[in-house]
Amino acid sequence: MKKMILAFVALISMTAAQAQDDNNGKRPERPQMDRTEMVKHRTDDTVKKYGLDSNQAAKLLELNTKYADKMGRGFGGRPGGFGGQRGQRGQRPQRPEMTEEMKQQMEAQRKEQAEAMKQYDAELQTILTPEQYKTYKEDQEKRMKEGGRRGGRPRGDRQRRNNE
């Protein structure tokens, strides 16, 4: 009987270890969306959240498509930076030393994106009703106060919790 119990425990342990090792300790990868899928997804979320009609939805899809490449990663545009890259054992790769040229490029890109956001915002205001736009701006301010994150806990919360 003891041998049978030990064999059962060993089998369960091996199964659990195998299940954890299937991804080599990495998180399961999400399927990557292409640019048009990302724009469509963002548009659909906005339509649902703010109750846009079909005319507004069509204009918003056109607007989101127009600005997708100008507004960066979360908008369906180009990916950026070292965001989710990990090296071995969950370590982030070393960032290259910042040169003056890199700083200038980053500043120019930041200004370009800020200008694109202003233009997008002005065009969005013509699509949404005043009530919808007011709610949109309130949500945007709330997201900025939370550090720009769309869900989950604020940045650094895991470290604070582990240090307590």
C-alpha positions in Angstrom: 0.0 0.0 0.0 2.8 2.4 0.9 4.5 1.7 -2.5 1.3 2.4 -4.3 0.8 5.8 -2.5 4.5 6.7 -3.1 4.1 5.8 -6.8 1.0 7.9 -7.0 2.6 10.9 -5.3 5.7 10.6 -7.6 3.4 10.5 -10.6 1.5 13.6 -9.6 4.8 15.4 -8.8 6.2 14.5 -12.2 3.0 15.6 -14.0 3.1 19.0 -12.2 6.7 19.5 -12.9 6.2 18.7 -16.6 3.2 21.1 -16.8 5.3 23.9 -15.4 8.2 23.1 -17.7 6.2 23.1 -20.9 6.9 26.8 -21.5 10.4 26.7 -20.1 9.2 28.9 -17.2 7.9 31.6 -19.5 4.4 33.0 -19.6 2.2 31.6 -22.3 2.4 33.8 -25.4 -0.6 35.7 -26.5 -1.4 35.5 -30.2 0.0 38.6 -31.8 -2.5 40.9 -33.5 -1.6 42.6 -36.7 -2.0 46.4 -37.1 -5.5 46.2 -38.5 -6.8 43.8 -35.9 -5.3 46.1 -33.1 -7.0 49.2 -34.6 -10.3 47.3 -34.9 -10.1 46.0 -31.4 -9.3 49.5 -30.0 -12.2 50.9 -32.0 -14.7 48.2 -30.9 -13.7 48.8 -27.2 -14.3 52.6 -27.6 -17.6 52.0 -29.3 -18.8 49.8 -26.5 -17.4 51.9 -23.7 -18.9 55.2 -24.9 -22.0 53.9 -26.7 -21.2 55.2 -30.1 -23.6 54.7 -33.0 -22.7 53.1 -36.3 -21.9 56.4 -38.0 -19.6 57.4 -35.2 -18.0 53.9 -35.2 -17.2 54.1 -38.9 -15.6 57.6 -38.4 -13.7 56.4 -35.4 -12.3 53.4 -37.2 -11.1 55.7 -40.0 -9.5 58.0 -37.5 -7.8 55.2 -35.6 -6.5 53.7 -38.8 -5.2 57.1 -39.9 -3.2 57.6 -36.6 -2.2 54.0 -35.9 1.4 54.4 -37.1 1.8 57.8 -35.5 0.7 56.9 -31.9 2.9 54.0 -31.0 2.5 50.5 -29.7 -0.8 50.5 -27.8 -2.6 52.0 -30.7 -1.7 49.3 -33.2 1.4 51.0 -34.4 5.0 50.2 -34.2 6.3 48.3 -31.1 8.6 50.2 -28.8 11.5 49.7 -26.5 12.5 47.0 -24.1 8.9 46.6 -22.7 8.3 42.9 -22.3 11.7 41.5 -23.4 13.3 39.2 -20.9 16.6 37.4 -20.8 17.3 34.2 -19.1 15.7 33.6 -15.7 13.4 36.6 -16.0 16.2 39.2 -16.2 15.8 42.2 -18.4 18.4 42.6 -21.1 21.0 45.3 -20.5 19.9 48.6 -22.2 22.5 50.2 -24.4 24.3 53.3 -23.0 22.3 56.4 -23.8 24.1 58.6 -26.3 23.2 62.2 -26.9 22.0 61.2 -30.4 19.6 58.6 -28.9 18.3 61.1 -26.4 17.6 63.6 -29.2 15.8 60.9 -31.2 13.7 59.9 -28.2 12.8 63.5 -27.5 11.9 64.1 -31.2 9.7 60.9 -31.2 8.0 62.0 -28.0 7.2 65.4 -29.4 6.0 63.8 -32.6 3.7 61.5 -30.7 2.4 64.3 -28.5 1.6 66.4 -31.5 -0.2 63.4 -33.1 -2.2 62.9 -29.9 -3.3 66.6 -30.0 -4.4 66.2 -33.6 -6.2 62.9 -32.9 -7.9 64.4 -29.9 -9.1 67.4 -31.9 -10.6 65.1 -34.6 -12.0 62.7 -32.0 -13.9 65.7 -30.5 -15.7 66.2 -33.8 -16.9 62.5 -33.8 -18.0 62.2 -30.2 -20.9 64.0 -28.6 -19.9 66.5 -25.8 -21.0 64.0 -23.1 -19.1 61.1 -24.7 -16.0 63.3 -25.1 -16.2 64.5 -21.5 -16.4 60.9 -20.3 -13.5 60.0 -22.6 -11.3 62.8 -21.1 -12.2 61.8 -17.6 -11.2 58.2 -18.3 -8.0 59.4 -19.9 -7.1 61.5 -16.8 -7.9 58.7 -14.5 -5.6 56.3 -16.5 -2.8 58.9 -16.4 -3.1 59.2 -12.6 -2.8 55.4 -12.4 0.4 55.5 -14.4 -1.1 54.8 -17.8 -1.9 51.2 -17.0 -5.1 49.6 -18.3 -5.5 47.0 -15.7 -4.0 45.2 -12.8 -2.1 46.8 -10.0 0.0 50.0 -10.2 3.6 49.7 -11.2 6.0 48.8 -8.3 3.2 47.3 -6.2 4.8 43.8 -6.3 8.1 45.1 -5.0 6.3 47.1 -2.2 4.3 44.1 -1.2 7.3 41.8 -1.1 9.3 44.3 1.0 6.6 44.6 3.6 
